[in-house]
Amino acid sequence: MKTVYRSLLFALAIILTACSSASTDKAPETFTAASDKGLAIGTITFEGDTPVNDIYRFFYKAQAGDKKFMNHNAGKIIINGRANKEGGFNGDFNNKKTYLYIIEREPGTYAFTQYNYLDHLGANGMVSSSKLFTIPFEIKKGEITYVGEMAYKDMAEKGTPRIFVADYYTRDLPEFKNKYPNIDWSKAINKTPKQGDNGNGIIDFRQ
């Protein structure tokens, strides 16, 4: 009984976290070179026709600074895998499989460091977390840094890459311009990372 109760509380915590964190990484209504903060932008693309899991979370954090700075600037990208009646993806383009994200943070060095997923909502839902890895990026004052696409392979076999990092700048930037027309996209710079800590092979940096 205690185990079921704890599982229910944990699943509920995941749901509440997903809901509350959505506003944390909400795209700014406007952005210009005069901003004190900077933006990191990119896309997450899923393989397959339907999501395998209900919720996916991709965590990032500052890589330098004092404890207060690092805690304040940590965050996550949350994707609700089964958020429509058809049970399919509900992304921004590419047959709804590709999701745009914008991170607005203070200038500094950052990295995506881990992902996890909840297989299904409810008391019996299980959360699985990845090993730690590093997909580095930098945020500069008044600038927009494109950090590439993370292509996520739900059905990756053990010992093979789960996330593929690649440069799709020319494909993705028009989608950002269409969805967020009040942001000054002339400040966007392509800085897709070419290397990092691959987490014992779960990350593949495409050259």
Beta strands, then each sheet from edge to edge (+ up, - down):
strand 1: 38-46
strand 2: 55-62
strand 3: 75-80
strand 4: 98-105
strand 5: 108-118
strand 6: 127-129
strand 7: 135-139
strand 8: 144-152
strand 9: 163-166
strand 10: 188-190
strand 11: 203-205
sheet 1: 4+ 1- 8- 9+ 11+
sheet 2: 4+ 1- 8- 10-
sheet 3: 3+ 2- 5+ 6-
sheet 4: 3+ 2- 5+ 7-
end
